[in-house]
Structures are given as C-alpha cells and as structure tokens.
Amino acid sequence: MSAEHREYWEGPGAAKDFTHPVPYRLLRERLRPGARVLDLGCGYGRVLRELADAGYRAVGTDPSAALIARGRRERPDLDLRHVPEPPLPFPASSFDAVLLVSVLAVVPDGAEQRRIAAEAERLCVPGGTVLLCDFPLQDHPRHTERYAASASPVHGVFTTPDGGVFRHHDPAHLAALFPGCTRVHAEEVEMTSMNGHPIRGLQWLLRRNGRPPSAGRRGAP
C-alpha cells in the first residue's frame, strides 16, 4: 500500500461508515455454528459484529490502525487485529470461510490485489467459502467521468474529492484473481456507496477447491 493510500485510511477513510450489504443468509446456509471465519480487511468490524453475535468464531484483520482502533472502541469484545500487509499470522487452512467485503475496491494496484486474493485462498480450508463483495465497472456518468479523468492506466481506478483512491472491476479480472476457487453463487445488488451515491455491487460466493480435511486436522486461529 502506498504512503498516500495508507494516509487516507488512517485519516478521512477511518471515519467512513461502510455500506456494502452482506448476504448473511447465504453464509448461514454454508457455515455450521462455531465455524471459524476471517473478515480480511474488516475495517472497524461492521461485519464482524454480525458474525460474532451469530455465534461464529470470527477474527478481523485490517491494515489501518485507525480503523482497528475505532472498532475496538465501539466493540471491545471483538477479535480485531492490526495487520499492515500479507501474509497474515495464521497457518494455511485456518478458517472455514474468508470474507473480502469491499476490500479489492480500495486496492487499486493489481499486484497487491493478487497477494490479497492468494492469502484468502491460502487461509480458507479446502471446501470452504470465500465471500467476495465488491464493485463492477459502473455505467453512470458520475463514475465514467471519474474513470476518464484518472491518471491511472487501469480503467476503473478513480479518486474521490477527499483523496480516496478506489477501483471498480471487470468481473473477468476479479474471477482471474481466484484460480483456486469455483464460483457457486453470483448476484448484483443496488446499494448506496459510503459517500451516499447509488451504485451497483456484486456478491460472489466462491468454493475453495480441494478435498476438505478430516475433522481434528484443521488449524485454529
């Protein structure tokens, strides 16, 4: 993460209220009570609250110290950990599910996106679930004009007036980031962005390829 990008998430970005809807019903259909769940890029723990309250063994990590500090103030009972960059301090296959909720959208660099996606695959048990909630390329002039004005050579990268750098994606690009997973559910949802604008989001459930290990051989966070 660049110094400028990190500065945003230690400053104005840490005060934002995140809005991407999460398909908790689909998660409940796939995860047994007590399942181990990692919210990778958890921010201030918005999603982790729902997971912990539902009885999952949930851990959240984020590269922003300010967001983690906010989450600990708001919910001291949550397991929120500041991890500046991959790899995360967990063994492979430590979690039954790994969540990436509006994470790749705030990582404009393709190489960094690949590291994050590879880490999600590494930490998810074979047969487990990777949940990806993110943003496809938009066709509203608000977004297309920002794409065109961006200095980035990557289509879909744009900068907000308060200094945040974001990326919307060709779904084919997102799919290619997860070669070790099979997509089992996909939908688009109409929502409001954290800056209050209408936007389309995508929600994918991915199955980590491979045979699930037998009970008793899995790692633990």
ChimeraX commands (.cxc) that place a marker at each C-alpha (Angstrom):
marker #1 position 0.00,0.00,0.00 radius 0.5
marker #1 position 1.37,3.39,-0.99 radius 0.5
marker #1 position 2.04,6.03,1.65 radius 0.5
marker #1 position -0.69,8.25,0.18 radius 0.5
marker #1 position -3.20,5.40,0.19 radius 0.5
marker #1 position -2.32,4.44,3.77 radius 0.5
marker #1 position -2.64,8.08,4.89 radius 0.5
marker #1 position -6.22,8.20,3.60 radius 0.5
marker #1 position -7.29,5.14,5.61 radius 0.5
marker #1 position -5.55,6.43,8.73 radius 0.5
marker #1 position -7.35,9.77,8.26 radius 0.5
marker #1 position -10.63,10.57,6.48 radius 0.5
marker #1 position -11.32,6.99,5.45 radius 0.5
marker #1 position -11.30,5.82,9.07 radius 0.5
marker #1 position -14.36,7.97,9.81 radius 0.5
marker #1 position -16.49,6.50,7.00 radius 0.5
marker #1 position -19.47,4.24,7.66 radius 0.5
marker #1 position -19.29,1.26,5.29 radius 0.5
marker #1 position -22.44,0.24,3.46 radius 0.5
marker #1 position -21.89,-2.80,1.23 radius 0.5
marker #1 position -24.68,-5.30,2.04 radius 0.5
marker #1 position -23.52,-8.75,3.11 radius 0.5
marker #1 position -25.50,-11.92,2.24 radius 0.5
marker #1 position -25.56,-13.34,5.77 radius 0.5
marker #1 position -28.33,-15.77,4.82 radius 0.5
marker #1 position -26.08,-17.45,2.26 radius 0.5
marker #1 position -23.30,-17.69,4.81 radius 0.5
marker #1 position -25.60,-19.27,7.38 radius 0.5
marker #1 position -26.60,-21.89,4.81 radius 0.5
marker #1 position -22.95,-22.90,4.39 radius 0.5
marker #1 position -21.42,-22.45,7.84 radius 0.5
marker #1 position -22.14,-24.55,10.90 radius 0.5
marker #1 position -22.45,-22.91,14.33 radius 0.5
marker #1 position -18.99,-22.19,15.73 radius 0.5
marker #1 position -17.34,-22.10,12.30 radius 0.5
marker #1 position -14.07,-20.17,12.05 radius 0.5
marker #1 position -14.48,-17.03,9.92 radius 0.5
marker #1 position -11.88,-14.46,8.89 radius 0.5
marker #1 position -13.01,-10.98,7.86 radius 0.5
marker #1 position -9.95,-9.95,5.85 radius 0.5
marker #1 position -9.95,-6.16,5.60 radius 0.5
marker #1 position -12.52,-5.84,8.37 radius 0.5
marker #1 position -12.31,-2.06,8.81 radius 0.5
marker #1 position -13.96,-1.10,12.10 radius 0.5
marker #1 position -15.64,-4.50,12.46 radius 0.5
marker #1 position -19.07,-3.79,10.98 radius 0.5
marker #1 position -19.41,-7.31,9.53 radius 0.5
marker #1 position -17.54,-8.95,12.39 radius 0.5
marker #1 position -20.22,-7.77,14.82 radius 0.5
marker #1 position -22.88,-9.72,12.96 radius 0.5
marker #1 position -20.66,-12.80,12.74 radius 0.5
marker #1 position -19.72,-12.80,16.42 radius 0.5
marker #1 position -23.30,-12.18,17.52 radius 0.5
marker #1 position -24.40,-15.14,15.36 radius 0.5
marker #1 position -22.02,-17.46,17.23 radius 0.5
marker #1 position -19.17,-17.77,14.74 radius 0.5
marker #1 position -15.53,-17.80,15.88 radius 0.5
marker #1 position -14.73,-14.63,13.98 radius 0.5
marker #1 position -11.43,-12.79,13.56 radius 0.5
marker #1 position -10.95,-9.49,11.74 radius 0.5
marker #1 position -7.75,-8.02,10.33 radius 0.5
marker #1 position -7.09,-4.68,8.67 radius 0.5
marker #1 position -4.04,-2.67,7.55 radius 0.5
marker #1 position -5.47,0.55,9.02 radius 0.5
marker #1 position -4.51,1.08,12.66 radius 0.5
marker #1 position -7.12,3.87,12.91 radius 0.5
marker #1 position -9.96,1.62,11.74 radius 0.5
marker #1 position -8.94,-1.17,14.13 radius 0.5
marker #1 position -8.75,1.33,17.00 radius 0.5
marker #1 position -12.23,2.60,16.13 radius 0.5
marker #1 position -13.59,-0.94,16.08 radius 0.5
marker #1 position -12.06,-1.75,19.47 radius 0.5
marker #1 position -13.61,1.38,20.96 radius 0.5
marker #1 position -17.04,0.54,19.58 radius 0.5
marker #1 position -16.95,-3.20,20.33 radius 0.5
marker #1 position -14.14,-4.15,22.74 radius 0.5
marker #1 position -15.29,-7.77,22.72 radius 0.5
marker #1 position -14.40,-8.36,19.06 radius 0.5
marker #1 position -11.16,-10.03,17.93 radius 0.5
marker #1 position -9.77,-7.20,15.78 radius 0.5
marker #1 position -6.13,-7.30,14.73 radius 0.5
marker #1 position -3.97,-4.71,13.00 radius 0.5
marker #1 position -2.00,-6.47,10.23 radius 0.5
marker #1 position -0.29,-3.96,7.90 radius 0.5
marker #1 position 0.11,-6.33,4.93 radius 0.5
marker #1 position 0.04,-10.00,3.89 radius 0.5
marker #1 position 0.94,-12.62,4.88 radius 0.5
marker #1 position -1.39,-12.84,7.86 radius 0.5
marker #1 position -0.12,-14.61,11.01 radius 0.5
marker #1 position -2.26,-17.75,10.59 radius 0.5
marker #1 position -1.44,-21.23,9.25 radius 0.5
marker #1 position -2.87,-22.35,5.93 radius 0.5
marker #1 position -6.48,-23.61,6.03 radius 0.5
marker #1 position -7.18,-21.91,9.38 radius 0.5
marker #1 position -10.69,-20.76,8.50 radius 0.5
marker #1 position -13.92,-22.27,7.23 radius 0.5
marker #1 position -14.73,-19.01,5.47 radius 0.5
marker #1 position -12.79,-15.91,4.45 radius 0.5
marker #1 position -14.65,-12.66,3.71 radius 0.5
marker #1 position -13.46,-9.85,1.44 radius 0.5
marker #1 position -16.10,-7.13,1.75 radius 0.5
marker #1 position -15.29,-4.01,-0.30 radius 0.5
marker #1 position -11.59,-4.80,0.06 radius 0.5
marker #1 position -10.33,-5.02,-3.51 radius 0.5
marker #1 position -12.24,-1.82,-4.31 radius 0.5
marker #1 position -9.84,0.12,-2.07 radius 0.5
marker #1 position -6.72,-1.58,-3.51 radius 0.5
marker #1 position -6.06,-0.09,-6.97 radius 0.5
marker #1 position -2.79,-1.96,-7.56 radius 0.5
marker #1 position -3.20,-5.26,-9.39 radius 0.5
marker #1 position -0.18,-6.97,-7.81 radius 0.5
marker #1 position -1.42,-6.10,-4.33 radius 0.5
marker #1 position -4.87,-7.41,-5.23 radius 0.5
marker #1 position -3.31,-10.73,-6.29 radius 0.5
marker #1 position -1.47,-11.01,-2.96 radius 0.5
marker #1 position -4.69,-10.43,-1.03 radius 0.5
marker #1 position -6.66,-12.94,-3.10 radius 0.5
marker #1 position -3.89,-15.53,-2.74 radius 0.5
marker #1 position -3.91,-15.00,1.01 radius 0.5
marker #1 position -7.68,-15.52,1.14 radius 0.5
marker #1 position -7.26,-18.82,-0.73 radius 0.5
marker #1 position -4.36,-19.91,1.48 radius 0.5
marker #1 position -6.25,-19.29,4.71 radius 0.5
marker #1 position -9.54,-20.87,3.62 radius 0.5
marker #1 position -9.88,-24.61,4.24 radius 0.5
marker #1 position -10.38,-26.68,1.06 radius 0.5
marker #1 position -14.09,-26.97,0.51 radius 0.5
marker #1 position -14.65,-23.76,2.46 radius 0.5
marker #1 position -16.18,-20.47,1.40 radius 0.5
marker #1 position -14.62,-17.26,0.15 radius 0.5
marker #1 position -17.14,-14.41,0.10 radius 0.5
marker #1 position -16.34,-11.56,-2.27 radius 0.5
marker #1 position -18.41,-8.37,-2.09 radius 0.5
marker #1 position -17.10,-5.68,-4.42 radius 0.5
marker #1 position -17.96,-3.31,-7.27 radius 0.5
marker #1 position -18.14,-3.95,-11.02 radius 0.5
marker #1 position -17.48,-1.20,-13.54 radius 0.5
marker #1 position -20.35,1.28,-13.46 radius 0.5
marker #1 position -22.10,2.97,-16.39 radius 0.5
marker #1 position -23.42,6.07,-14.60 radius 0.5
marker #1 position -21.76,9.31,-15.80 radius 0.5
marker #1 position -20.66,10.05,-12.21 radius 0.5
marker #1 position -18.35,7.06,-12.45 radius 0.5
marker #1 position -17.42,7.00,-16.13 radius 0.5
marker #1 position -16.30,10.62,-15.97 radius 0.5
marker #1 position -14.10,9.82,-12.97 radius 0.5
marker #1 position -12.60,6.83,-14.77 radius 0.5
marker #1 position -11.77,9.06,-17.75 radius 0.5
marker #1 position -10.23,11.76,-15.56 radius 0.5
marker #1 position -7.99,9.36,-13.66 radius 0.5
marker #1 position -4.24,9.43,-14.21 radius 0.5
marker #1 position -4.12,5.67,-13.70 radius 0.5
marker #1 position -3.62,3.49,-16.80 radius 0.5
marker #1 position -6.04,0.98,-15.24 radius 0.5
marker #1 position -9.63,1.50,-16.34 radius 0.5
marker #1 position -11.93,1.78,-13.35 radius 0.5
marker #1 position -9.49,3.49,-10.98 radius 0.5
marker #1 position -10.62,6.90,-9.74 radius 0.5
marker #1 position -10.00,9.43,-6.95 radius 0.5
marker #1 position -12.67,10.97,-4.72 radius 0.5
marker #1 position -12.65,14.66,-3.72 radius 0.5
marker #1 position -11.43,13.78,-0.19 radius 0.5
marker #1 position -8.39,11.91,-1.55 radius 0.5
marker #1 position -9.50,8.29,-1.59 radius 0.5
marker #1 position -8.36,6.09,-4.48 radius 0.5
marker #1 position -10.75,3.33,-5.49 radius 0.5
marker #1 position -11.14,0.73,-8.22 radius 0.5
marker #1 position -14.16,-0.77,-9.95 radius 0.5
marker #1 position -13.61,-4.01,-11.82 radius 0.5
marker #1 position -14.30,-6.01,-14.90 radius 0.5
marker #1 position -15.78,-9.20,-13.37 radius 0.5
marker #1 position -13.40,-11.27,-15.51 radius 0.5
marker #1 position -10.50,-9.59,-13.71 radius 0.5
marker #1 position -11.96,-10.48,-10.33 radius 0.5
marker #1 position -12.54,-14.10,-11.35 radius 0.5
marker #1 position -8.94,-14.44,-12.51 radius 0.5
marker #1 position -7.69,-13.39,-9.06 radius 0.5
marker #1 position -9.05,-16.63,-7.54 radius 0.5
marker #1 position -7.71,-19.55,-9.60 radius 0.5
marker #1 position -8.05,-21.89,-6.61 radius 0.5
marker #1 position -11.78,-21.32,-6.22 radius 0.5
marker #1 position -15.01,-22.15,-8.04 radius 0.5
marker #1 position -17.81,-19.60,-8.11 radius 0.5
marker #1 position -21.04,-21.13,-6.78 radius 0.5
marker #1 position -23.23,-18.03,-6.44 radius 0.5
marker #1 position -23.21,-14.60,-8.06 radius 0.5
marker #1 position -25.58,-11.66,-7.98 radius 0.5
marker #1 position -25.59,-7.89,-8.34 radius 0.5
marker #1 position -27.29,-5.60,-5.84 radius 0.5
marker #1 position -28.37,-1.97,-5.93 radius 0.5
marker #1 position -26.96,-0.10,-2.97 radius 0.5
marker #1 position -25.67,3.25,-1.73 radius 0.5
marker #1 position -21.94,3.93,-1.55 radius 0.5
marker #1 position -20.24,5.06,1.64 radius 0.5
marker #1 position -20.29,8.57,0.14 radius 0.5
marker #1 position -24.06,8.43,-0.33 radius 0.5
marker #1 position -24.37,7.73,-4.07 radius 0.5
marker #1 position -26.35,4.98,-5.85 radius 0.5
marker #1 position -24.09,2.18,-7.07 radius 0.5
marker #1 position -24.19,-1.45,-8.15 radius 0.5
marker #1 position -22.37,-4.01,-6.03 radius 0.5
marker #1 position -21.58,-7.64,-6.68 radius 0.5
marker #1 position -21.74,-10.56,-4.26 radius 0.5
marker #1 position -19.94,-13.80,-5.07 radius 0.5
marker #1 position -19.66,-16.99,-3.07 radius 0.5
marker #1 position -16.58,-18.98,-4.06 radius 0.5
marker #1 position -15.79,-22.54,-3.04 radius 0.5
marker #1 position -12.14,-23.21,-2.23 radius 0.5
marker #1 position -11.08,-26.11,-4.42 radius 0.5
marker #1 position -9.74,-29.33,-2.94 radius 0.5
marker #1 position -10.94,-32.01,-0.55 radius 0.5
marker #1 position -11.87,-30.80,2.95 radius 0.5
marker #1 position -9.55,-32.21,5.64 radius 0.5
marker #1 position -10.96,-34.69,8.12 radius 0.5
marker #1 position -12.19,-33.39,11.46 radius 0.5
marker #1 position -9.45,-32.81,14.01 radius 0.5
marker #1 position -6.75,-31.92,11.46 radius 0.5
marker #1 position -7.70,-28.32,10.84 radius 0.5
marker #1 position -5.67,-25.42,12.14 radius 0.5
marker #1 position -7.02,-22.84,14.55 radius 0.5
marker #1 position -6.71,-19.06,14.61 radius 0.5
marker link #1:1,2 radius 0.2
marker link #1:2,3 radius 0.2
marker link #1:3,4 radius 0.2
marker link #1:4,5 radius 0.2
marker link #1:5,6 radius 0.2
marker link #1:6,7 radius 0.2
marker link #1:7,8 radius 0.2
marker link #1:8,9 radius 0.2
marker link #1:9,10 radius 0.2
marker link #1:10,11 radius 0.2
marker link #1:11,12 radius 0.2
marker link #1:12,13 radius 0.2
marker link #1:13,14 radius 0.2
marker link #1:14,15 radius 0.2
marker link #1:15,16 radius 0.2
marker link #1:16,17 radius 0.2
marker link #1:17,18 radius 0.2
marker link #1:18,19 radius 0.2
marker link #1:19,20 radius 0.2
marker link #1:20,21 radius 0.2
marker link #1:21,22 radius 0.2
marker link #1:22,23 radius 0.2
marker link #1:23,24 radius 0.2
marker link #1:24,25 radius 0.2
marker link #1:25,26 radius 0.2
marker link #1:26,27 radius 0.2
marker link #1:27,28 radius 0.2
marker link #1:28,29 radius 0.2
marker link #1:29,30 radius 0.2
marker link #1:30,31 radius 0.2
marker link #1:31,32 radius 0.2
marker link #1:32,33 radius 0.2
marker link #1:33,34 radius 0.2
marker link #1:34,35 radius 0.2
marker link #1:35,36 radius 0.2
marker link #1:36,37 radius 0.2
marker link #1:37,38 radius 0.2
marker link #1:38,39 radius 0.2
marker link #1:39,40 radius 0.2
marker link #1:40,41 radius 0.2
marker link #1:41,42 radius 0.2
marker link #1:42,43 radius 0.2
marker link #1:43,44 radius 0.2
marker link #1:44,45 radius 0.2
marker link #1:45,46 radius 0.2
marker link #1:46,47 radius 0.2
marker link #1:47,48 radius 0.2
marker link #1:48,49 radius 0.2
marker link #1:49,50 radius 0.2
marker link #1:50,51 radius 0.2
marker link #1:51,52 radius 0.2
marker link #1:52,53 radius 0.2
marker link #1:53,54 radius 0.2
marker link #1:54,55 radius 0.2
marker link #1:55,56 radius 0.2
marker link #1:56,57 radius 0.2
marker link #1:57,58 radius 0.2
marker link #1:58,59 radius 0.2
marker link #1:59,60 radius 0.2
marker link #1:60,61 radius 0.2
marker link #1:61,62 radius 0.2
marker link #1:62,63 radius 0.2
marker link #1:63,64 radius 0.2
marker link #1:64,65 radius 0.2
marker link #1:65,66 radius 0.2
marker link #1:66,67 radius 0.2
marker link #1:67,68 radius 0.2
marker link #1:68,69 radius 0.2
marker link #1:69,70 radius 0.2
marker link #1:70,71 radius 0.2
marker link #1:71,72 radius 0.2
marker link #1:72,73 radius 0.2
marker link #1:73,74 radius 0.2
marker link #1:74,75 radius 0.2
marker link #1:75,76 radius 0.2
marker link #1:76,77 radius 0.2
marker link #1:77,78 radius 0.2
marker link #1:78,79 radius 0.2
marker link #1:79,80 radius 0.2
marker link #1:80,81 radius 0.2
marker link #1:81,82 radius 0.2
marker link #1:82,83 radius 0.2
marker link #1:83,84 radius 0.2
marker link #1:84,85 radius 0.2
marker link #1:85,86 radius 0.2
marker link #1:86,87 radius 0.2
marker link #1:87,88 radius 0.2
marker link #1:88,89 radius 0.2
marker link #1:89,90 radius 0.2
marker link #1:90,91 radius 0.2
marker link #1:91,92 radius 0.2
marker link #1:92,93 radius 0.2
marker link #1:93,94 radius 0.2
marker link #1:94,95 radius 0.2
marker link #1:95,96 radius 0.2
marker link #1:96,97 radius 0.2
marker link #1:97,98 radius 0.2
marker link #1:98,99 radius 0.2
marker link #1:99,100 radius 0.2
marker link #1:100,101 radius 0.2
marker link #1:101,102 radius 0.2
marker link #1:102,103 radius 0.2
marker link #1:103,104 radius 0.2
marker link #1:104,105 radius 0.2
marker link #1:105,106 radius 0.2
marker link #1:106,107 radius 0.2
marker link #1:107,108 radius 0.2
marker link #1:108,109 radius 0.2
marker link #1:109,110 radius 0.2
marker link #1:110,111 radius 0.2
marker link #1:111,112 radius 0.2
marker link #1:112,113 radius 0.2
marker link #1:113,114 radius 0.2
marker link #1:114,115 radius 0.2
marker link #1:115,116 radius 0.2
marker link #1:116,117 radius 0.2
marker link #1:117,118 radius 0.2
marker link #1:118,119 radius 0.2
marker link #1:119,120 radius 0.2
marker link #1:120,121 radius 0.2
marker link #1:121,122 radius 0.2
marker link #1:122,123 radius 0.2
marker link #1:123,124 radius 0.2
marker link #1:124,125 radius 0.2
marker link #1:125,126 radius 0.2
marker link #1:126,127 radius 0.2
marker link #1:127,128 radius 0.2
marker link #1:128,129 radius 0.2
marker link #1:129,130 radius 0.2
marker link #1:130,131 radius 0.2
marker link #1:131,132 radius 0.2
marker link #1:132,133 radius 0.2
marker link #1:133,134 radius 0.2
marker link #1:134,135 radius 0.2
marker link #1:135,136 radius 0.2
marker link #1:136,137 radius 0.2
marker link #1:137,138 radius 0.2
marker link #1:138,139 radius 0.2
marker link #1:139,140 radius 0.2
marker link #1:140,141 radius 0.2
marker link #1:141,142 radius 0.2
marker link #1:142,143 radius 0.2
marker link #1:143,144 radius 0.2
marker link #1:144,145 radius 0.2
marker link #1:145,146 radius 0.2
marker link #1:146,147 radius 0.2
marker link #1:147,148 radius 0.2
marker link #1:148,149 radius 0.2
marker link #1:149,150 radius 0.2
marker link #1:150,151 radius 0.2
marker link #1:151,152 radius 0.2
marker link #1:152,153 radius 0.2
marker link #1:153,154 radius 0.2
marker link #1:154,155 radius 0.2
marker link #1:155,156 radius 0.2
marker link #1:156,157 radius 0.2
marker link #1:157,158 radius 0.2
marker link #1:158,159 radius 0.2
marker link #1:159,160 radius 0.2
marker link #1:160,161 radius 0.2
marker link #1:161,162 radius 0.2
marker link #1:162,163 radius 0.2
marker link #1:163,164 radius 0.2
marker link #1:164,165 radius 0.2
marker link #1:165,166 radius 0.2
marker link #1:166,167 radius 0.2
marker link #1:167,168 radius 0.2
marker link #1:168,169 radius 0.2
marker link #1:169,170 radius 0.2
marker link #1:170,171 radius 0.2
marker link #1:171,172 radius 0.2
marker link #1:172,173 radius 0.2
marker link #1:173,174 radius 0.2
marker link #1:174,175 radius 0.2
marker link #1:175,176 radius 0.2
marker link #1:176,177 radius 0.2
marker link #1:177,178 radius 0.2
marker link #1:178,179 radius 0.2
marker link #1:179,180 radius 0.2
marker link #1:180,181 radius 0.2
marker link #1:181,182 radius 0.2
marker link #1:182,183 radius 0.2
marker link #1:183,184 radius 0.2
marker link #1:184,185 radius 0.2
marker link #1:185,186 radius 0.2
marker link #1:186,187 radius 0.2
marker link #1:187,188 radius 0.2
marker link #1:188,189 radius 0.2
marker link #1:189,190 radius 0.2
marker link #1:190,191 radius 0.2
marker link #1:191,192 radius 0.2
marker link #1:192,193 radius 0.2
marker link #1:193,194 radius 0.2
marker link #1:194,195 radius 0.2
marker link #1:195,196 radius 0.2
marker link #1:196,197 radius 0.2
marker link #1:197,198 radius 0.2
marker link #1:198,199 radius 0.2
marker link #1:199,200 radius 0.2
marker link #1:200,201 radius 0.2
marker link #1:201,202 radius 0.2
marker link #1:202,203 radius 0.2
marker link #1:203,204 radius 0.2
marker link #1:204,205 radius 0.2
marker link #1:205,206 radius 0.2
marker link #1:206,207 radius 0.2
marker link #1:207,208 radius 0.2
marker link #1:208,209 radius 0.2
marker link #1:209,210 radius 0.2
marker link #1:210,211 radius 0.2
marker link #1:211,212 radius 0.2
marker link #1:212,213 radius 0.2
marker link #1:213,214 radius 0.2
marker link #1:214,215 radius 0.2
marker link #1:215,216 radius 0.2
marker link #1:216,217 radius 0.2
marker link #1:217,218 radius 0.2
marker link #1:218,219 radius 0.2
marker link #1:219,220 radius 0.2
marker link #1:220,221 radius 0.2
view
